[in-house]
Amino acid sequence: MKITNKLKSLPGVWLSVLALGVALGGYFVGDGIYRALSARTVTVKGLAERDVVADTAVWNIKINGVGGDLSELQKRIDDNIEQIHLFLIGAGFSESDIQNLRVQVRDKFAGYSDSERQDQKNDGRYVIDTGVMVRSNNVQLVDRVSRQMGELVRRGITVTEDYAGPIYIFNGLNDIKISMIEQATKNATAAGEQFAKDADARLGKIKSANQGVFSIESRDPTDTWSSNERQAINKKVRVVATITFYLK
């Protein structure tokens, strides 16, 4: 009763201020509780993987020759290139699949004075590096024929020591990106729901999401050679989605 009498005795403006203060106090308390709840988050990752097969093969067959007479050396290289073409066409490739690599000529005596050149044997003065490139969508044919390089050796052709075999390319990434992102997001959401259940909470809206980077790896990395994705026909595409959810 005393408090009521005192409030009645206050001017109207002070009553308004007091009411506003009570209202604001209630708002800030409620807002603080909301912010505390919304600050509870969980960050989860979702992985999506898919096995794919390369659709393009690029195969460089590099050769070189050494000699003292440049014109004779070039003739020998031309003969070797012709033999490689015959070998490839006989194996099932078309002429449109085959392209000659550029010719590089090195003079080992370049920069020598005349007197210095006289002291050198001329037999190995010139080196020609060149070869043939095969580009084909028939990756199985490339794989099979690339294992028959002994035939070129029998024809007297020596492949350079930096020969690394064909590389295999998958060009269909754009066709599977959306579905893989959807799968990764689903997996991340499932992980978030499980976490929320374990924490006696509910999964809320997404606070932030990061799609991650697509990676392509060898499907069967059993050794150093097969673990090189570029030399593997069978590949595995991976993407990880990282999502932060609010918890209710």
C-alpha positions in Angstrom: 0.0 0.0 0.0 2.8 2.4 0.8 4.5 1.7 -2.6 1.2 2.3 -4.4 0.8 5.6 -2.6 4.3 6.6 -3.5 3.8 5.8 -7.2 0.6 7.8 -7.2 2.5 10.7 -5.9 5.1 10.6 -8.7 4.6 13.0 -11.6 3.3 11.4 -14.8 6.6 11.8 -16.6 8.5 9.8 -14.1 5.9 7.1 -14.3 6.5 6.9 -18.0 10.3 6.7 -17.6 9.9 4.0 -15.0 7.6 2.0 -17.3 10.1 2.4 -20.2 12.9 1.2 -18.0 11.0 -1.9 -17.0 10.2 -2.6 -20.6 13.7 -2.2 -21.8 15.0 -4.3 -19.0 12.7 -7.1 -20.0 13.7 -6.7 -23.6 17.5 -6.9 -22.9 17.0 -9.9 -20.7 15.0 -11.7 -23.4 17.5 -10.6 -26.1 20.4 -11.8 -24.0 18.8 -15.2 -23.6 18.1 -15.4 -27.4 21.7 -14.4 -28.2 23.1 -17.0 -25.8 21.0 -19.7 -27.4 21.8 -18.6 -31.0 25.5 -18.5 -30.2 25.4 -22.3 -29.7 26.7 -23.8 -33.0 28.2 -26.9 -34.3 30.6 -27.2 -37.3 30.5 -30.5 -39.2 32.0 -31.9 -42.4 30.3 -34.0 -45.1 32.3 -36.0 -47.6 31.1 -37.1 -51.1 33.1 -39.5 -53.3 32.5 -40.8 -56.8 34.4 -43.2 -59.0 35.0 -42.0 -62.5 36.8 -43.1 -65.6 39.1 -40.9 -67.7 37.7 -39.9 -71.1 40.8 -38.6 -72.7 44.4 -39.9 -73.0 47.5 -37.9 -74.0 50.6 -40.0 -74.8 54.0 -38.4 -75.7 56.5 -40.8 -77.3 59.8 -38.9 -77.1 62.9 -39.9 -79.0 66.3 -38.3 -79.7 69.3 -38.9 -81.9 73.0 -38.0 -81.7 75.3 -37.5 -84.7 78.0 -35.4 -86.3 76.3 -34.8 -89.6 73.1 -32.8 -89.0 71.4 -33.7 -92.3 72.1 -37.4 -91.8 70.9 -37.2 -88.3 67.7 -35.5 -89.3 67.1 -38.2 -91.9 67.4 -40.9 -89.3 65.0 -39.1 -87.0 62.5 -38.8 -89.8 62.7 -42.5 -90.4 62.1 -43.2 -86.7 59.0 -40.9 -86.7 57.6 -42.7 -89.8 58.1 -46.0 -88.0 56.2 -44.7 -85.0 53.4 -43.6 -87.2 53.2 -47.0 -88.8 53.3 -48.7 -85.4 50.4 -46.6 -84.1 48.2 -46.8 -87.1 48.7 -50.6 -87.2 47.6 -50.7 -83.6 44.3 -49.0 -84.4 44.9 -45.2 -84.1 43.9 -42.8 -86.9 46.1 -40.1 -88.4 44.0 -37.5 -86.7 45.0 -39.0 -83.3 48.7 -38.5 -84.1 50.7 -35.3 -84.1 54.5 -34.8 -84.4 56.1 -32.9 -81.6 58.4 -30.0 -82.3 62.0 -30.6 -83.2 64.7 -29.3 -80.9 68.3 -29.2 -82.1 71.3 -28.8 -79.8 74.8 -28.1 -80.8 77.2 -29.4 -78.1 80.0 -27.2 -79.6 78.0 -24.0 -79.4 80.2 -21.3 -77.9 83.4 -23.2 -78.6 86.2 -21.4 -80.4 87.6 -23.0 -83.7 90.6 -24.4 -81.9 88.4 -25.9 -79.2 86.2 -27.6 -81.8 89.2 -29.2 -83.5 90.0 -30.9 -80.2 86.5 -32.5 -80.0 85.2 -35.6 -81.7 82.5 -34.6 -84.2 80.5 -37.8 -83.8 78.2 -36.5 -81.1 78.1 -32.9 -81.9 74.4 -32.6 -82.7 71.4 -33.8 -80.6 67.9 -33.8 -82.0 64.9 -34.2 -79.6 61.4 -34.8 -80.9 58.7 -37.4 -80.9 55.0 -38.1 -81.5 52.0 -37.1 -79.4 48.9 -39.3 -79.4 45.6 -37.7 -78.2 42.6 -40.0 -78.1 39.3 -40.5 -76.4 39.9 -44.3 -76.6 41.7 -44.5 -73.4 41.6 -48.3 -73.3 43.4 -48.5 -76.7 46.1 -46.0 -75.5 46.6 -48.1 -72.3 46.9 -51.3 -74.2 49.3 -50.0 -76.9 51.5 -48.1 -74.5 52.4 -51.5 -72.9 53.8 -52.7 -76.3 56.7 -50.3 -76.5 59.0 -53.2 -77.0 57.8 -53.3 -80.6 59.4 -49.9 -81.2 62.7 -51.2 -79.7 62.6 -54.1 -82.1 62.3 -51.6 -84.9 65.5 -49.9 -83.7 63.9 -46.9 -82.1 65.1 -45.8 -78.6 62.6 -43.9 -76.5 64.2 -41.2 -74.3 64.8 -42.0 -70.6 62.3 -39.4 -69.5 59.4 -41.4 -71.0 56.6 -41.4 -68.4 53.8 -43.1 -70.3 50.3 -41.7 -71.1 48.4 -39.3 -68.9 44.6 -39.8 -68.5 42.2 -36.9 -68.1 38.6 -36.7 -66.8 36.7 -33.9 -68.4 33.2 -34.5 -66.9 33.7 -32.8 -63.5 31.1 -30.1 -64.3 28.5 -32.7 -65.0 28.7 -34.2 -61.5 29.5 -31.2 -59.3 26.0 -30.3 -58.3 24.9 -33.8 -57.3 28.2 -34.3 -55.4 27.7 -31.0 -53.5 24.2 -32.1 -52.6 25.4 -35.4 -51.3 28.2 -33.8 -49.3 25.6 -31.3 -47.8 23.3 -34.2 -46.9 26.1 -36.1 -45.2 27.1 -32.9 -43.2 23.5 -32.4 -42.2 23.2 -36.0 -41.0 26.4 -35.5 -38.9 25.0 -32.3 -37.4 21.7 -33.9 -36.5 23.5 -36.7 -34.8 25.6 -34.3 -32.8 22.5 -32.3 -31.8 20.8 -35.4 -30.7 23.8 -36.4 -28.6 23.9 -32.9 -27.1 20.1 -33.0 -26.3 19.5 -30.1 -28.7 17.9 -29.6 -32.1 19.6 -28.6 -35.3 18.8 -25.1 -36.4 19.4 -23.0 -39.5 22.8 -22.8 -41.4 25.1 -20.1 -40.1 27.8 -20.6 -42.7 28.8 -23.1 -45.3 32.0 -23.8 -47.3 31.7 -26.1 -50.3 35.4 -27.0 -50.3 37.6 -27.9 -53.2 37.1 -30.8 -55.6 40.0 -33.2 -55.8 40.7 -36.0 -58.2 42.8 -39.0 -57.1 43.8 -42.4 -58.3 41.2 -44.9 -57.4 43.7 -47.7 -56.8 46.9 -46.2 -55.4 48.9 -49.4 -54.8 52.4 -48.0 -55.7 54.2 -44.9 -56.7 53.2 -45.3 -60.3 49.5 -46.0 -59.8 49.2 -43.3 -57.1 49.9 -40.7 -59.7 46.4 -39.5 -60.6 47.4 -38.4 -64.1 48.5 -41.9 -65.0 45.4 -43.6 -63.6 42.4 -44.4 -65.9 40.2 -45.1 -62.9 39.9 -42.1 -60.6 38.1 -41.0 -57.5 36.5 -37.5 -57.2 36.1 -36.1 -53.7 34.6 -33.0 -52.2 34.1 -32.0 -48.5 31.4 -29.6 -47.4 31.9 -27.7 -44.1 28.7 -26.4 -42.6 28.1 -24.5 -39.3 24.6 -24.9 -37.9 22.8 -23.1 -35.1 21.6 -25.3 -32.2 18.2 -24.8 -30.7 
